[in-house]
């Protein structure tokens, strides 16, 4: 790197108040790594964007300033639109003094504007994989001059299914290039991609497993199964972060939680994949300018989000892997700031949370979610520590202050201030104890058994008997012990102290709902094996459980004796197999015989009429045959062979055997001809196909297809008809 280039970049860093470089920035800018391919793993928020901007500077920038913009010199690929636009902003100020021209190709933007920007020329292009591939296939971008390619968040791009797009992009880029892969984690897929598209890549790792996310405080908060959303409200209220993000696993959960927080008075925005680019941009801008303080998002939508005052990350639902946990938590604790990552852990997800934290090599502080009292105490502490108490009273407010002091007592002023303070803050939620378990039931003590008419045959169930007995006998559920339902009667155990009250409530009739008779027993009923419980053993009682340790194991096989003996092969003498059936031995039936199966008499298809065939089982009702084709018909299950016009079969029926029914225009049949012969055909003047007939000379038309001759004309004249005119030419 030349001194002029170093000065241009150092001036840009100084303008942004950079006093020292982060570990990842120092690692990728070492002199011995200049122009080399690198595989860098660093946590999010560690300054990776500025790091690879400094790393590719000697490759893409030969002097102090860029020349006229043309084909791109550097290509940066990011997984999401937000991250791509963030990278573009960072590189724009880093290379501002060098006269850089930036362009972006991201999904959701107008492709025509991007094409025009590429035609005007750009030194660096920041893109998402899908949109960049579209531009390459359309010929909108020229990659022949690319000197450096950077894949930011490469592991996330592979998780999102961009592997084919990345391989296509890297295959279109020149082979003589510098390739940098930046990723928070380096799984096997990333290592394989580096081996395929990098040359002697240098592995750069700036984060050790023990110091992962050192600026982030992890808290695992155990909550009851029904208090998950209430716990999120209390966490947001307890920390009161300027910006907080709540992660969910699905869009449905994002919409639900956004509605809940909005109803509780939180300035909240949603961020999910179903939003348009304009909606996502407005949501993030609302977070940056303070109009919103809470963002509820999914993992994919929040990838690459960089908010300046994001101090709290809440995992409303546990992530699927420890890599996702690191990416989520990496939204906070950036650039030296401290942050908190809170995991909401219901009882059913306790093991999963411990496993994810273990794989991520993180230590979390376990506890319960902040209670309503703790949130109130935190509000009072923030109120007292507010620097407004130490500021001088402005001159414009002295009159109002003197009026309040002279009119109200100090206690009234303080009470009014507290009411106004709490009115501007969302009240916390009351949470149930996480470890609150039902107290163990005390010993039932002496009891008396009763029988109730009706058992399983009458659909009697304990869940129906319990409320019925409590209502009829003035009992509580603690006064009732065991309930055993038999086939025709049910047995109920009552506490001895509640028997007198039960009998007095029932009266002399001793009946309950639906007139069921209740009888007091002198002793406990004999319910047989299993105690009469559903599913209890009804037959012979089982013997003692077998102890497998009683039988000693045999000696272990010594492998020095050699291999095991092979299994005995079947020699064919113990149990010979049956000979294979030869289907060719049995001659096939002729086609006519197959069709006549199931009939009372054999069918001869050459005779007419066709004999009646017995319907097979399952055949459709109705005697009308189903016309399948012109030559094949199905008669109630039996298929007739095709009729042929040659051979020994009957000839095909001529259509002249049965004349068509002629009708008038209104559908009524035409009047039959009252003569012995055929009716006279009416001539049609519009029909030009009729042959010319001489007036007064009538006769049959000459046969078609045969040329006229002197012999034919003579024969026609002898019959008295008109002669056929002689052909000319």
N, C-alpha and C positions, 0 to 999 in steps of 0.2 A: 504494500500500500504506500503510495507516494505521500510526501509531506503535504502537498496541496490538498489531496483527498482527505487526509487525516484532519487537516484544519477545517475543511468544510463540514465534516461530520461532527467534529468536536464542538464547533460553533452552534450547530443545530441542537446538540445535546445540552449545551450550556443554556441555550434559550429556553429549554424545558426544565431547567433546574436539576439536571443530572450531575450530581457531585461524584458519584462512583458507579461503576458498572455492577450488575448483578452477577452471581456465579455463572449462570449459563451464558451471559454475554461475554464474560472474560474467557470462558472455555472455547467458544467458537471463533474468537478473534485472535487466537494465538498465531504468531507468525508462521510456525511450521505447518499450520492447517490451511494456509491461504490457497484457494483454488481446489481443495480436496473435497471429495464426497464424504458426507457425514451422516450418521444415524444418531440423532440426539434425543435423549429422553429427559424431560424436565417437567416439573409440575406446572399446572396452569397458574397464571398470574406471576410467573417468575421473569417476565420480560423476554419471552421467546421471539415476539414480533420484531422488536428492535435488535435482538440477537441475530436472527438470520438476515435482517436488513444490513447489519454491519458485516456479516460473513460473506455476502455476495457482492459487496461494494467493489473490491478489487477486480472481480471478474467482469462486471457489467459497466464499470466506470473507469475508463483508462486515464482520464485527466481530472481536472477539478470540476468541469461541468460537462453535461451531456451535449452531444451534437443535435442536429435537427432530428425531430422524431420521425421514425419510419416504422419498420418492422420491429416488434417487441424484442427487447434484449433479455428480459427476465420474466418468468412466469411463476406466479404464486397460486396454488390451488388450496382452497379451504372447503370444509364440509357444508357449511350453512351460509345463508345470505348475510346474516348479522356479522358473523366472523369475517367474511370476506370484506364487508364494508369497513369493519374495524381495522383490518390489516391495511386497507387502502388509505385510511386516515393517518395511521401511524407512519407508513412509508412516505406519505406526502410531505409531512413536516420534517422527516429525517433527511430527505433529499431535496428539500425546498430550495436551498442555496445552490444546489447543483443544476437547477433548471429542469427537474424531472417532469415528464408528462405521464399521468396515470390514466388507466382505463380499466373498466370492470366489465365482466361478463357473468352475471348471476341470474338465476331463475327468478321470475316474477317481475323483471324489468322489461321495458320495451326493447325487443331485439333489433328493431330498425335504428334506434338511437345508438345502440352498442355497435352496430355495423358501421354507422357513419363515423363514430369515434375511432374505430380501428382503421378506417380508410384515411382519416386525417393523420394517423400515426400516434404511437405511444411507446415510451421507453419500458414501462412495466405494466403488466396486465395481471389483475387479481380476478380469479374466477372460481366458480363452483364446477364440479366435474361434469354434470349433465349439460349445462349450458355451453361450456367450453367445447365439449365434443360436438354439439350441434353446429357451432361456428366453424370447427375444423372440417366437418363433413360438407358444409355449405360453401367452403372456400372463403369465408369472411376474414380469417386470420391467417397470417403467414408466420409459421414457426421456424423458418429456415435460419433466422438470425438469433434464435434464443441461445443464450450463453449459460443461463442458470435456471434451474427448476427447483421450486420449494414446495413440498407437500406438508402443509400444516395440519395438525391433528389427524395424522395418517391412520391411526387405529380407529378413530371414529368414522372415517370415510369407508373403511372396510366393513365396519359394523352396519353401516347404512346401505351396503350393497353396491358401492361404487368401484368394486375391484376391476370389472371389465372396462369401465370408463377410464380409470387410472392407467391400466395397461395400454389402452388405445392411445391416450395422450402421450405417455412416455415413449411409445413406439413411433409416434409422429415427430417427436422432438429430435433434434440432431444428436448423434452419438457423442460428439465432442462437446460435452456440457458438464457443468457442475450440478450435482443432484444432492439436495438436502432433504432429509426426512425428519420432521419434528413430531414427537408423540409423547404423551404423558406416560404411557406404558408401551412395552415392546413385546407383544405376543409373538407366537410363531409365524403368523401370517405376515406380520410386518418384517420380520427377519428374512422370510422367503422373498418378499417383494424387494428388499434391499439387495439381496444376492442377485436377483435377476436384472435389475435396472441401475445398479451402482457399480462403480469400479473401485475396488480396494477401499471400501467405505471405512471411515474411522468411527469407532464407537465412542460417543461422548455421553457420559452419565454424570449429571450434576446433583442428583438427589440420592441419598442412601435410604435404605428401608427404615432405619431407626428414626430418621428426622423428616419423615413424610409430613408435609403441611405443618411446619413448626409454628406458623403464625395463626393457626386455626385451632380453636378450642372445641373439642368434640364432647357433646353431651347426649347420652342415651336416656330418654325419659320414658319410664314405664307408666302406662295408663291402662285403665280398664277398657274392655272391648267397646263399650258404648260411649266413651268419652274422648274418642280420637279427635273429632273436630273441635270440641270444647277445649281440649288441651292446646290445639294450634292457636286458638284465640288468646289463651292465657300466655303462651310463649311470645306471641307478637306484642302483647301488652306489657309483658315483664321487661323485655329488652328495649322496646320503643326505638328500633333502629331507623335511621333516616331512610334506608332502602332495605327491603327484605324480599326474598324470593322463596316461594313454597313450591316444592316439586311433587308432582303426581305422576302416576304411571299411565293413565289413560286420559283421553279428551273428556270423557264423561265425568270423571272425577274433577277435572279442571273446571268444567262448567258448574258443577254442583258446589264446589268450594268457593268459587268466585261469587256465586249468588249468595251464599251464606255470609261471607265476609262483607259483601256490599250491604246486605241487610243489617249487619251489626255496626255499620258506620265506618268501616275501613275504606280509605281511598285505594281501590284495588283495580288492577288490569289483568287480563288473561292473555296468555301467549301459547298458542298451540298450532299444529300444522294445518288446521282447517282455515286459518286466517290468511287474508291476502297480504301481499308485501306492504301495501299502504297501511293496513291495520296494524301490522307488526311494528312498522316504523313509528306510527303515532303512539303505540303503547310504550315503546322504549323511550320516546321523547317525553312522555308524561312522567316516567320514572326519573328522568334526568333533571327536568325543570321543577320537580317537587309537587306536581299535581296529583301524583300517585305515590304511595309508599310501599305497597305490597304488590308483587307480581306472582301470579299462580301460573305455572308453566309445566310442560312435559320436558322430558330429557332432550329430545331432538330439537325442540323449538328454542330451548335455552342454551344450546351449545354455542360457546363463543361469546356470550353476553358479557360485556364489561361495563359495569355501572360504577361511577366514582365513589359512591358512599354506601355500597352494598356490604353491610356489616353482619347480616344474619341470613343463614340458609336453613330452612325447615324441610325435613323429609316427611311429608305427610304420609307417604307410602314408602316402604323400604325399597331400595333399588334391587335390581336382579343380580348384580355382581359387584365385586369390590372396585372394579375399574369405574363403573358408573358412579359409585359413591365418591371416588376421588374427583371425577369430573364435576359432579354436582357441587361438592364442597369447594372446589377450586374457584368458584365464582366470587368467593369472599377471601379475605386475607391476601389481597394482591398488592404488590409494590410496597411491601413493608407494613401495610395496615393489618390490624388485628381483626379477627372475625370469629363467629360462633356458628357451628354446624350442629343442629339439634335433630335427633332422630326420635320420632314418635313410635314407640314400641308397644303394641298391645301384647297381652299374655301369649297369644298363639304364635307371635313372631319373635319371641325372645331368643330362641335358638338360632334363627336365621340372622338376627342382628349380631349375635356374638360371632357367628361364623364369618360374616362379611367383614367385621372389624378385624378379626384374626387374619384373614387373607390379605387385607389391606395394610397390615402391620401398624394398626392404629390403637391407641389406648383412649377409651372414652370414659367419662365420669358418669357412672350410673346413678340414677335417682328418679324422683317423681317429677311430673310436670308442675310448674308453679301453681299454687293454690290461689284462691281469690284473696286471702289475707296477704300472701306474699306479693301479689300484684299491687294491692293497695299500699303496702309498705314501700314498695319500689317507687310508686307514684309520689308519695310524700317525700321520699328522699330526693328525688329529682326536683320536686317543687322547692324544697328548702335550699338545695345547692344551685339553683338557678342564679346566674350572675346578675339578673335584673334587680335582686335585692340590694346589691352593693353599688348600683349606679346612682348618680345624682338625679334629683328630681328636675325634669326640664322646666324651664320658666313658663311654658304654655300650660303645664299641668298643675302649677302651684295653687291656683284658685280652686280647682276641683278637689285637690287633696285637702285643703283647709276646710272646704265645705263638708266633706265626708267626716273628717275628724271632729268638727264641731257639732255635727248633727247626730252621729251614731257613736255608740260605745266601741272600744277596740274589739271586744268579743263579737259584736255584730258584724263589724267589717271583716274579721277573720272568717266567721262562719259564711258570710256571703261570698267571700273569695273562694272558699273550699267548694261551695255549691257550684259556682261558675266553672271552677277548674274541673270538677268531675263531670259536668255537663258536656265539656269538650272532649272527653275521653270515653271510649267504649268500656262499659262495665265488664269486669271479668266474669268467668263462669265458675260455678261450684262443681268441683270434681269429686267423684266418689273414691274411696280408698282403694288402692290397687290390690293390696293383700287382704282385703276384707273378705273373709270366708264365713259362711254360716256357722254359728256356734254349734258344737257337737250336742246332739240330742241327749238329754238326761235319761237315766235308766227309767223304764216305764213303771216298774214297781208292781204291786199286786193288781190283778186284773180279773175281769169277769167276761165270759164269752157269751155271745148272743148269736142266734141263727136268724137269718132273714130269708123269707120265701123268695125263690127265683135264683137261678144260677146262669151258667153259660147258655143253657137252652133258651133263657129269656133275655139274652144279650146283657146280662148284668156285668158291670165292670167296676173296679175300685174307684175310678175317677167319677163314676156316676153315683156310687153308693156313699162316698164320703160327703159330698154336699147335701145329699138327701137326708142322711142321718143327722148331720149338724143342724139342718133347718128344722127337722121334725122333733129332735130331742134336746135342742138348746145346747149343743156341744160345740167345742172348738176342735180344730184338727189335732191339737196336742192331747186331747182326751181320747183319741182313737188310736189304737195300736195297729196290729196286723189285720188285714182283710184278706180272706181266702175264699175265692169263688170256685164252687164245685159245679157239677153238671146241673143239679136241680135246686141247690140251696147255697147260700153264702154265709160265711161265718165272720163275725166282727168281734174284735177284742176291745173292750172299753176299760178305762182306768177305774179302779174300784171307787175312788172318791167321787166320780161323776155318774155312778150308776143310779143313785136315788133321784137325782135331778132328771136323768134320762127317763126313768120309769114314770115319774110324775108328769112329765111333758107328754108322754105317749098316752097315759090314761089307761082305763080298764080295757079298751079295745086292743091295745098293743099292736097298732098298725101304723105304717108310714105311708109314703106316697104310693098311689095306685093300689092301696089296700093290701100291701105286702105285710104278711104276718111276721111279728117279731117274737121270738121265744128265748127265754133265759135258760142257759145251760148250767148244769151242776159242775161240770168239769170241762177242760179243754177238749175239743173234738179230736177224734182220731183221724188224721188226714192221710195217713199212710206214708210210704217213702217219698221223700222230696218235700214234705210239709204242705202238699197241695199247691205249691207255687206253679205258675205257668212254666212249662218246660222242665219241671222237676221229673226225676226218674220215677216211672210208674211201675216198673217190673221188679225183677229180682235185684236186690242190692249188689253193688259192685264189691269185689274183693279188694284186698290191700293193693296199693299202687306198687307196681314192680320197680324195684331198685336195680338200675342197670349196673351199679357198682358192685353188686353181689357176685356177678359172674366175672371171674378173672379173664383178662385178655390173653390171647395166645402170644407166643414169642414172636418178636419182629423178625421179618425175613432178612437174612444176611445177603446183601447184594454181591458179596464175593463168591457166592456159590454159582454165579453165572446167570444168564437170562432165564426167564420163566419158560416152562414147557409150552409149546404151541397148543392151541385148542384143538381137540379132536375133530377132524373133518368127517362129515357124513359120507359113509362108504356105499350108501344105497341099499344096504341089506336090512337095516332096522325097520324102516317104514317107507317102502317105495312109493313114489308119487303116482298118481293116476295118469294114464297116457293123455296127451293133449288132444282135445277134440278137433277133428278135421272137418271143417265146415264144407269142404268140397265133396265129402262123401255123399251128402244128401243132395239130390238134384233139386234145382229150383223149379217152382211151379211156373207154368206158362202165364202170360199176362192175363189172359181171359179167365184162368182159373183163380188167380189172385183176386180179381175183381168180383168173382162170384162167391167168395168165401162168406159163409153165414146164410146162404140161400137154401131153400128147400129142394130145388132142382138145379142141375147145372145149367149154366147160361151159355147159349150159342149166339154170339154177337152178329152172326150172319143171318139169323132168322129175324123176322119182324112179326109182331111187335116185340119190344123188349120186355122180358118177364119182370114181374114185380119183385123187388129186392127187399129183403128184411133190413130195417133200419139198424145201424149199430148203436150201441149205448152212448148217450150224450149227443146224438145228432140233433140238429135244430128241427123244430116242428114245421109242418107245412109240406105239401106235396110238390110245390112248384120248384123245378130245378133251378139251380144257381148258374147263370150263364157266365162262364169264365172266358171263353173265346169262341170263335166262329166254328171251330171244329171239335171242341171238347165241352162236354156237359157233365154235371154231377147229379146223379139221380139218387137222392136220399142216402148218400154214403158210398154207393157203388159207382165207379168211374168207367164209362164206356170207352172203348178204343176209338181212335180216329177212323172216320169213314173214308174210304178211298174210292176213287173213280175207276181204278183198274184192279186187276186180280180177280179173286173169287168172291169178294165182298160186294155188297149192294152199291149201286151207283148213287152219287149224290143227287138229292132231290132237286128238280128243276124249279125255278121260281115261277114258271108258266103253269105249273100244276094247280096253283091256287091263285086266282086273280085278286089283285088288290082291290080294296073297297074304295070306290070313288065317291067323293062327297062334293057338295056344292060349296060355295064360298062361306055360307053361314053354318056349315058343319053338318047339314042334313044330307042323307045319301041321295045320289042322283036317281032319277026315274029309270027303271029298267027298260031296255029296248023291246018294244012290242012286236017283234018279228022273230023269224027263225034264225037270222044270222047276226053278225056283229053290228053294233050301231055305227052310223056314219060318222066319220071323223070330220070335225069342222076345220075348215082351213083358216089359217091365221095370216093376215096380210103382212104382219110384222115379222113372221117367221120366214127368213130367207133360205132356210135349209131345205124347204120343199122343192122338189124338182118341177120344172115347167111342164104343164100338161096342156095339150091342145084342146081348144073348145070342141065339145061333142065327142071326143075320143077319150074314153076312160078305161082304165084297166089297172092292174096291179103294178107297182113300181118295179123296175128291174132289180135283180138281186145286187146287193152291195158287194163291193170288192171285186166284181167281175167286169171286165171291159165289154162294151157292146160290140156285136159282130153282125154280119149279114144273116147268119143262121138264127140269132136271137130275135132280130127284127122280123124275120119271116114267121117265126113261131108266134110272136105277139100279134102279128096281123091276122094269123089264122084264127086266133081266139077272139077276134073282134075288138081288141083293145087298140090303144094308140101305139104306134111304133116308136121305138127308141130312136131319137135323132142320132144321126151319124156324127161321130166325133170328127173334128177338124184339127188338122195340124198334128 
